Amino acid sequence: MNRRVAVRRVLKNHVAEACGEGHAASIFAAVAEERIDRDEAGRIVRRYHVEGEQLEGECTTWDGDGWLAQRANFKAGKLDGELVQYDANGDVTAVLRFVNGVLDGEATYFNRGRPQVKMIYARGVQDGPTILFGENEKPISRAEYKAGKLDGTSSWFRPDGSLLRTAEYKEGMLDGDTIDYDERGKISERARYAANELVERVKK
């Protein structure tokens, strides 16, 4: 580490202690060195900031045809904050949250501007509800995850939003009741599982 970088880091730490991490990050991102990468035709393909040769702050990337492809934020060389990806039409295709280089928080993927799937991550693994959406942007399924495995109630829905099926999972395996519902919302079939093994099936 050269002397200039070391001095900047000490100053940044002092500001963080006095005013908070967010205030320090905004001050020092503003004075970080800006760099621009260009392709052979001279078009900008990436604009970013570095501090001590590490990415710091916003990094914007363009496709070879000139359209905006991605905006991301970095802290000490690692993804930290919101990352947004775009398609050639300018529609958002993904919005992800990172903390210290790993997914942490909500991750949403889109198709032609419409949400397709929404997930929750904790330290890089799924942890929380995962929702799949249909063409009408209504949920077609919802599943609960814990530490990367299905755990809790999963539900499936018809295009009109009515409940089609529920299933209970524990540590990635069917464990409990799986229930099918008819169009009137009444139970049509119930099955009971234990550690992925069918124990009982009852038709109504």
C-alpha positions, 0 to 999 in steps of 0.5 A: 500500500502506497503512502497516499492510499494509506493516508486516505484510508486513515482519514476515511476511518476518522470521518466514519468514526465521527460521522458514520460509514455512509457519510464517509463513503459519500465524501471519499467516493466523490474524490476517488479517481475516476476511470473510463474504459473504451472499446476499439471504436472509442465508445465508453464501455465502463466508467468507474472509480478506484481507491488504491486500485480497488473499485470504490463507489458506482461502476457503470457498464455499457454493452458493445452496441452502446446501451446501458447494461449495468449499474453497480456499487462497490466498497473496498473492491467488492460489490456492496449495495444495489446492482441493476442490470438492463436489456437493450430496450432499457428495461430492468432485468435484475435488481440485486442487493449485495453486502461485502461481495455476496447477495444479501437482501432482496433479489428480483428478476424481470422479463420485459419490465415485469417481475418474474421471480423475487427472492430473499438472500442472507449471506449468499444463500436463499433465506426467506420467501421466493415468489414466482410471477405469471404474465399477469404479474400475479404470484403463481407460487410462493416458497419459504427457504431457510439456509438455502433449503425449502423449509415451511409452507409452499403455495401454488396459485391459479392464474386468477389468484385462487389457491391450487396447492400447499405443501409443507417442507422441512430442511428441503424435504416434503414433511407434513401435509400436501393439500390440493384445492378445487376451483371453489377453494375446497380440499380435493386431496390431502397427502401426508409426508415424512422426510419425503416419504408418502405416509398417507393419501386421502381423496375428498 
